[in-house]
Amino acid sequence: MDIPVKLTVPNYIYRFYEEASRHVANCTTEDIMADALSAYAGLLSEEISKERASEDA
């Protein structure tokens, strides 16, 4: 299921991802940003799991 999301980021952040997208075939700036956010969410969920496990111990 696709859920549309609207984010507002500073121009320099957008330009960073725009430049990165030029080096990845068939990817838009938004694709690169979505991948980065997904990867960050994965890292955060691992951290949260570790913290909860240590609190329960």
NUGU-584808 format. One record per atom (N, C-alpha, C): residue in three letters; chain; atom name; y negated, z, x. Coordinates in pm, 1 decimal, padded with zeros to 6 digits. Atoms other than C-alpha are relative to their C-alpha. Layout:
NUGU-584808
<r vextor="ALA" loke="A" dovex="CA" y="Y" z="Z" x="X"/>
...
***
This chain:
NUGU-584808
<r vextor="MET" loke="A" dovex="N" y="00117.0" z="00000.0" x="00084.8"/>
<r vextor="MET" loke="A" dovex="CA" y="00000.0" z="00000.0" x="00000.0"/>
<r vextor="MET" loke="A" dovex="C" y="-00123.2" z="00000.0" x="00089.4"/>
<r vextor="ASP" loke="A" dovex="N" y="00126.3" z="00006.0" x="-00073.1"/>
<r vextor="ASP" loke="A" dovex="CA" y="-00339.6" z="-00096.8" x="00137.6"/>
<r vextor="ASP" loke="A" dovex="C" y="-00105.5" z="00078.4" x="-00075.8"/>
<r vextor="ILE" loke="A" dovex="N" y="00108.6" z="-00078.2" x="00058.4"/>
<r vextor="ILE" loke="A" dovex="CA" y="-00625.0" z="00143.7" x="00075.5"/>
<r vextor="ILE" loke="A" dovex="C" y="-00127.3" z="-00037.6" x="00074.5"/>
<r vextor="PRO" loke="A" dovex="N" y="00124.0" z="00036.7" x="-00068.3"/>
<r vextor="PRO" loke="A" dovex="CA" y="-00970.9" z="00006.4" x="00149.5"/>
<r vextor="PRO" loke="A" dovex="C" y="-00080.4" z="00124.1" x="00038.2"/>
<r vextor="VAL" loke="A" dovex="N" y="00079.8" z="-00111.4" x="-00050.5"/>
<r vextor="VAL" loke="A" dovex="CA" y="-01183.8" z="00239.6" x="00360.0"/>
<r vextor="VAL" loke="A" dovex="C" y="-00125.9" z="-00058.0" x="00062.2"/>
<r vextor="LYS" loke="A" dovex="N" y="00125.4" z="00043.6" x="-00060.6"/>
<r vextor="LYS" loke="A" dovex="CA" y="-01545.4" z="00203.9" x="00460.9"/>
<r vextor="LYS" loke="A" dovex="C" y="-00047.2" z="00108.2" x="00096.6"/>
<r vextor="LEU" loke="A" dovex="N" y="00047.8" z="-00090.8" x="-00103.1"/>
<r vextor="LEU" loke="A" dovex="CA" y="-01656.3" z="00365.3" x="00786.7"/>
<r vextor="LEU" loke="A" dovex="C" y="-00132.7" z="-00050.8" x="00054.6"/>
<r vextor="THR" loke="A" dovex="N" y="00124.2" z="00036.0" x="-00065.8"/>
<r vextor="THR" loke="A" dovex="CA" y="-01999.0" z="00369.1" x="00939.5"/>
<r vextor="THR" loke="A" dovex="C" y="00005.4" z="00055.8" x="00141.6"/>
<r vextor="VAL" loke="A" dovex="N" y="-00003.3" z="-00041.6" x="-00140.5"/>
<r vextor="VAL" loke="A" dovex="CA" y="-02002.3" z="00377.9" x="01318.5"/>
<r vextor="VAL" loke="A" dovex="C" y="-00125.2" z="-00053.3" x="00068.7"/>
<r vextor="PRO" loke="A" dovex="N" y="00115.1" z="00050.5" x="-00074.5"/>
<r vextor="PRO" loke="A" dovex="CA" y="-02285.2" z="00341.2" x="01567.9"/>
<r vextor="PRO" loke="A" dovex="C" y="00028.3" z="-00140.2" x="00055.1"/>
<r vextor="ASN" loke="A" dovex="N" y="-00014.0" z="00137.3" x="-00049.2"/>
<r vextor="ASN" loke="A" dovex="CA" y="-02346.7" z="-00013.4" x="01690.2"/>
<r vextor="ASN" loke="A" dovex="C" y="00074.6" z="-00007.3" x="00132.4"/>
<r vextor="TYR" loke="A" dovex="N" y="-00064.8" z="00007.9" x="-00130.6"/>
<r vextor="TYR" loke="A" dovex="CA" y="-02233.4" z="00065.8" x="02044.2"/>
<r vextor="TYR" loke="A" dovex="C" y="00150.5" z="00022.7" x="-00010.4"/>
<r vextor="ILE" loke="A" dovex="N" y="-00143.4" z="-00020.2" x="00021.7"/>
<r vextor="ILE" loke="A" dovex="CA" y="-01895.1" z="00187.7" x="01915.9"/>
<r vextor="ILE" loke="A" dovex="C" y="00060.9" z="-00129.1" x="-00053.7"/>
<r vextor="TYR" loke="A" dovex="N" y="-00050.3" z="00126.5" x="00055.1"/>
<r vextor="TYR" loke="A" dovex="CA" y="-01850.3" z="-00128.5" x="01710.6"/>
<r vextor="TYR" loke="A" dovex="C" y="00008.4" z="-00106.7" x="00108.1"/>
<r vextor="ARG" loke="A" dovex="N" y="00000.6" z="00100.1" x="-00106.9"/>
<r vextor="ARG" loke="A" dovex="CA" y="-01945.7" z="-00343.6" x="02009.5"/>
<r vextor="ARG" loke="A" dovex="C" y="00114.5" z="00022.9" x="00098.6"/>
<r vextor="PHE" loke="A" dovex="N" y="-00112.9" z="-00031.3" x="-00088.8"/>
<r vextor="PHE" loke="A" dovex="CA" y="-01685.5" z="-00162.6" x="02223.5"/>
<r vextor="PHE" loke="A" dovex="C" y="00129.4" z="-00058.6" x="-00055.5"/>
<r vextor="TYR" loke="A" dovex="N" y="-00122.2" z="00051.9" x="00060.8"/>
<r vextor="TYR" loke="A" dovex="CA" y="-01407.0" z="-00248.8" x="01979.1"/>
<r vextor="TYR" loke="A" dovex="C" y="-00005.7" z="-00151.4" x="-00019.0"/>
<r vextor="GLU" loke="A" dovex="N" y="00015.9" z="00145.3" x="00011.2"/>
<r vextor="GLU" loke="A" dovex="CA" y="-01548.2" z="-00596.5" x="01926.9"/>
<r vextor="GLU" loke="A" dovex="C" y="00037.2" z="-00067.5" x="00132.0"/>
<r vextor="GLU" loke="A" dovex="N" y="-00034.1" z="00054.1" x="-00132.0"/>
<r vextor="GLU" loke="A" dovex="CA" y="-01522.6" z="-00660.5" x="02300.8"/>
<r vextor="GLU" loke="A" dovex="C" y="00150.5" z="00011.2" x="00025.6"/>
<r vextor="ALA" loke="A" dovex="N" y="-00144.1" z="-00017.2" x="-00018.2"/>
<r vextor="ALA" loke="A" dovex="CA" y="-01168.3" z="-00520.5" x="02307.3"/>
<r vextor="ALA" loke="A" dovex="C" y="00077.6" z="-00103.1" x="-00080.8"/>
<r vextor="SER" loke="A" dovex="N" y="-00072.6" z="00095.0" x="00086.0"/>
<r vextor="SER" loke="A" dovex="CA" y="-01065.0" z="-00748.8" x="02020.6"/>
<r vextor="SER" loke="A" dovex="C" y="00001.1" z="-00140.5" x="00057.8"/>
<r vextor="ARG" loke="A" dovex="N" y="00004.1" z="00132.4" x="-00062.5"/>
<r vextor="ARG" loke="A" dovex="CA" y="-01162.5" z="-01053.0" x="02226.3"/>
<r vextor="ARG" loke="A" dovex="C" y="00115.6" z="-00020.1" x="00097.2"/>
<r vextor="HIS" loke="A" dovex="N" y="-00108.8" z="00006.7" x="-00097.3"/>
<r vextor="HIS" loke="A" dovex="CA" y="-00877.7" z="-00970.2" x="02465.6"/>
<r vextor="HIS" loke="A" dovex="C" y="00137.5" z="00010.8" x="-00064.7"/>
<r vextor="VAL" loke="A" dovex="N" y="-00126.6" z="-00010.8" x="00072.5"/>
<r vextor="VAL" loke="A" dovex="CA" y="-00610.1" z="-00940.9" x="02196.1"/>
<r vextor="VAL" loke="A" dovex="C" y="00007.7" z="-00117.9" x="-00097.2"/>
<r vextor="ALA" loke="A" dovex="N" y="-00012.7" z="00120.6" x="00082.2"/>
<r vextor="ALA" loke="A" dovex="CA" y="-00487.4" z="-01259.9" x="02031.5"/>
<r vextor="ALA" loke="A" dovex="C" y="00013.7" z="00033.3" x="-00147.6"/>
<r vextor="ASN" loke="A" dovex="N" y="-00007.5" z="-00009.9" x="00146.1"/>
<r vextor="ASN" loke="A" dovex="CA" y="-00538.1" z="-01289.3" x="01656.8"/>
<r vextor="ASN" loke="A" dovex="C" y="-00031.2" z="00138.9" x="-00054.9"/>
<r vextor="CYS" loke="A" dovex="N" y="00040.2" z="-00132.4" x="00049.6"/>
<r vextor="CYS" loke="A" dovex="CA" y="-00697.4" z="-00944.5" x="01619.2"/>
<r vextor="CYS" loke="A" dovex="C" y="-00149.9" z="00002.3" x="-00023.7"/>
<r vextor="THR" loke="A" dovex="N" y="00141.5" z="-00018.3" x="00028.7"/>
<r vextor="THR" loke="A" dovex="CA" y="-01026.5" z="-00865.2" x="01455.5"/>
<r vextor="THR" loke="A" dovex="C" y="-00045.0" z="00135.2" x="00055.7"/>
<r vextor="THR" loke="A" dovex="N" y="00055.0" z="-00128.4" x="-00041.0"/>
<r vextor="THR" loke="A" dovex="CA" y="-01254.5" z="-00582.9" x="01554.6"/>
<r vextor="THR" loke="A" dovex="C" y="00056.1" z="00111.1" x="-00087.5"/>
<r vextor="GLU" loke="A" dovex="N" y="-00050.7" z="-00100.0" x="00093.8"/>
<r vextor="GLU" loke="A" dovex="CA" y="-01140.2" z="-00398.7" x="01244.3"/>
<r vextor="GLU" loke="A" dovex="C" y="00147.5" z="00031.8" x="00025.0"/>
<r vextor="ASP" loke="A" dovex="N" y="-00140.2" z="-00024.3" x="-00034.2"/>
<r vextor="ASP" loke="A" dovex="CA" y="-00773.7" z="-00443.1" x="01344.4"/>
<r vextor="ASP" loke="A" dovex="C" y="00011.5" z="00097.6" x="00116.7"/>
<r vextor="ILE" loke="A" dovex="N" y="-00003.8" z="-00086.3" x="-00118.4"/>
<r vextor="ILE" loke="A" dovex="CA" y="-00839.8" z="-00282.1" x="01681.8"/>
<r vextor="ILE" loke="A" dovex="C" y="-00042.8" z="00141.3" x="-00036.5"/>
<r vextor="MET" loke="A" dovex="N" y="00046.5" z="-00132.6" x="00041.5"/>
<r vextor="MET" loke="A" dovex="CA" y="-01033.6" z="00004.5" x="01522.1"/>
<r vextor="MET" loke="A" dovex="C" y="00106.3" z="00071.0" x="-00083.1"/>
<r vextor="ALA" loke="A" dovex="N" y="-00105.5" z="-00060.0" x="00083.4"/>
<r vextor="ALA" loke="A" dovex="CA" y="-00756.4" z="00063.2" x="01267.3"/>
<r vextor="ALA" loke="A" dovex="C" y="00115.8" z="00047.4" x="00087.2"/>
<r vextor="ASP" loke="A" dovex="N" y="-00107.9" z="-00041.1" x="-00091.1"/>
<r vextor="ASP" loke="A" dovex="CA" y="-00494.7" z="00072.4" x="01544.2"/>
<r vextor="ASP" loke="A" dovex="C" y="-00038.8" z="00124.9" x="00078.1"/>
<r vextor="ALA" loke="A" dovex="N" y="00046.3" z="-00116.9" x="-00076.2"/>
<r vextor="ALA" loke="A" dovex="CA" y="-00702.9" z="00317.7" x="01746.0"/>
<r vextor="ALA" loke="A" dovex="C" y="-00001.4" z="00124.6" x="-00087.6"/>
<r vextor="LEU" loke="A" dovex="N" y="00002.5" z="-00115.1" x="00090.5"/>
<r vextor="LEU" loke="A" dovex="CA" y="-00753.9" z="00545.1" x="01445.5"/>
<r vextor="LEU" loke="A" dovex="C" y="00141.0" z="00046.5" x="-00035.7"/>
<r vextor="SER" loke="A" dovex="N" y="-00138.5" z="-00035.9" x="00029.9"/>
<r vextor="SER" loke="A" dovex="CA" y="-00383.6" z="00534.4" x="01362.0"/>
<r vextor="SER" loke="A" dovex="C" y="00063.8" z="00072.8" x="00117.6"/>
<r vextor="ALA" loke="A" dovex="N" y="-00054.2" z="-00065.6" x="-00118.9"/>
<r vextor="ALA" loke="A" dovex="CA" y="-00289.7" z="00622.8" x="01718.6"/>
<r vextor="ALA" loke="A" dovex="C" y="-00057.5" z="00140.8" x="00015.1"/>
<r vextor="TYR" loke="A" dovex="N" y="00064.0" z="-00131.4" x="-00009.5"/>
<r vextor="TYR" loke="A" dovex="CA" y="-00539.5" z="00910.4" x="01718.5"/>
<r vextor="TYR" loke="A" dovex="C" y="00056.9" z="00095.3" x="-00104.7"/>
<r vextor="ALA" loke="A" dovex="N" y="-00059.0" z="-00083.1" x="00104.9"/>
<r vextor="ALA" loke="A" dovex="CA" y="-00401.6" z="01040.0" x="01389.0"/>
<r vextor="ALA" loke="A" dovex="C" y="00139.2" z="00046.8" x="00040.8"/>
<r vextor="GLY" loke="A" dovex="N" y="-00132.2" z="-00038.2" x="-00048.3"/>
<r vextor="GLY" loke="A" dovex="CA" y="-00053.9" z="01037.9" x="01542.6"/>
<r vextor="GLY" loke="A" dovex="C" y="-00007.0" z="00109.6" x="00104.2"/>
<r vextor="LEU" loke="A" dovex="N" y="00017.2" z="-00104.4" x="-00100.8"/>
<r vextor="LEU" loke="A" dovex="CA" y="-00172.3" z="01240.6" x="01840.7"/>
<r vextor="LEU" loke="A" dovex="C" y="-00040.3" z="00132.7" x="-00062.4"/>
<r vextor="LEU" loke="A" dovex="N" y="00043.3" z="-00122.9" x="00066.8"/>
<r vextor="LEU" loke="A" dovex="CA" y="-00346.2" z="01489.1" x="01614.4"/>
<r vextor="LEU" loke="A" dovex="C" y="00113.9" z="00066.5" x="-00075.9"/>
<r vextor="SER" loke="A" dovex="N" y="-00109.6" z="-00058.5" x="00076.9"/>
<r vextor="SER" loke="A" dovex="CA" y="-00041.0" z="01534.5" x="01395.0"/>
<r vextor="SER" loke="A" dovex="C" y="00101.4" z="00066.5" x="00093.4"/>
<r vextor="GLU" loke="A" dovex="N" y="-00088.4" z="-00063.8" x="-00097.6"/>
<r vextor="GLU" loke="A" dovex="CA" y="00172.2" z="01607.8" x="01704.5"/>
<r vextor="GLU" loke="A" dovex="C" y="-00057.9" z="00133.4" x="00044.5"/>
<r vextor="GLU" loke="A" dovex="N" y="00065.8" z="-00123.3" x="-00042.4"/>
<r vextor="GLU" loke="A" dovex="CA" y="-00080.8" z="01867.9" x="01821.0"/>
<r vextor="GLU" loke="A" dovex="C" y="00007.8" z="00107.3" x="-00108.3"/>
<r vextor="ILE" loke="A" dovex="N" y="-00003.9" z="-00095.2" x="00111.4"/>
<r vextor="ILE" loke="A" dovex="CA" y="-00096.0" z="02030.8" x="01478.8"/>
<r vextor="ILE" loke="A" dovex="C" y="00140.9" z="00055.7" x="-00015.6"/>
<r vextor="SER" loke="A" dovex="N" y="-00139.0" z="-00045.0" x="00010.8"/>
<r vextor="SER" loke="A" dovex="CA" y="00284.3" z="02046.2" x="01465.0"/>
<r vextor="SER" loke="A" dovex="C" y="00033.1" z="00100.5" x="00109.3"/>
<r vextor="LYS" loke="A" dovex="N" y="-00025.9" z="-00091.5" x="-00110.4"/>
<r vextor="LYS" loke="A" dovex="CA" y="00299.8" z="02210.3" x="01807.8"/>
<r vextor="LYS" loke="A" dovex="C" y="-00069.1" z="00134.7" x="-00023.1"/>
<r vextor="GLU" loke="A" dovex="N" y="00073.6" z="-00124.6" x="00024.5"/>
<r vextor="GLU" loke="A" dovex="CA" y="00032.3" z="02466.1" x="01712.8"/>
<r vextor="GLU" loke="A" dovex="C" y="00067.0" z="00082.0" x="-00109.1"/>
<r vextor="ARG" loke="A" dovex="N" y="-00066.6" z="-00070.9" x="00109.5"/>
<r vextor="ARG" loke="A" dovex="CA" y="00209.1" z="02554.2" x="01388.4"/>
<r vextor="ARG" loke="A" dovex="C" y="00132.3" z="00058.9" x="00045.2"/>
<r vextor="ALA" loke="A" dovex="N" y="-00127.3" z="-00049.5" x="-00051.2"/>
<r vextor="ALA" loke="A" dovex="CA" y="00542.2" z="02589.0" x="01567.4"/>
<r vextor="ALA" loke="A" dovex="C" y="-00020.8" z="00123.6" x="00086.5"/>
<r vextor="SER" loke="A" dovex="N" y="00026.2" z="-00115.4" x="-00085.7"/>
<r vextor="SER" loke="A" dovex="CA" y="00390.5" z="02828.4" x="01822.1"/>
<r vextor="SER" loke="A" dovex="C" y="-00050.1" z="00118.6" x="-00080.8"/>
<r vextor="GLU" loke="A" dovex="N" y="00046.2" z="-00109.1" x="00086.4"/>
<r vextor="GLU" loke="A" dovex="CA" y="00224.7" z="03030.6" x="01544.6"/>
<r vextor="GLU" loke="A" dovex="C" y="00116.8" z="00065.0" x="-00074.4"/>
<r vextor="ASP" loke="A" dovex="N" y="-00115.4" z="-00050.1" x="00073.9"/>
<r vextor="ASP" loke="A" dovex="CA" y="00555.9" z="03064.8" x="01361.0"/>
<r vextor="ASP" loke="A" dovex="C" y="00098.7" z="00074.8" x="00089.3"/>
<r vextor="ALA" loke="A" dovex="N" y="-00095.4" z="-00062.8" x="-00093.4"/>
<r vextor="ALA" loke="A" dovex="CA" y="00740.7" z="03181.0" x="01674.5"/>
<r vextor="ALA" loke="A" dovex="C" y="-00031.6" z="00144.4" x="00025.7"/>
***
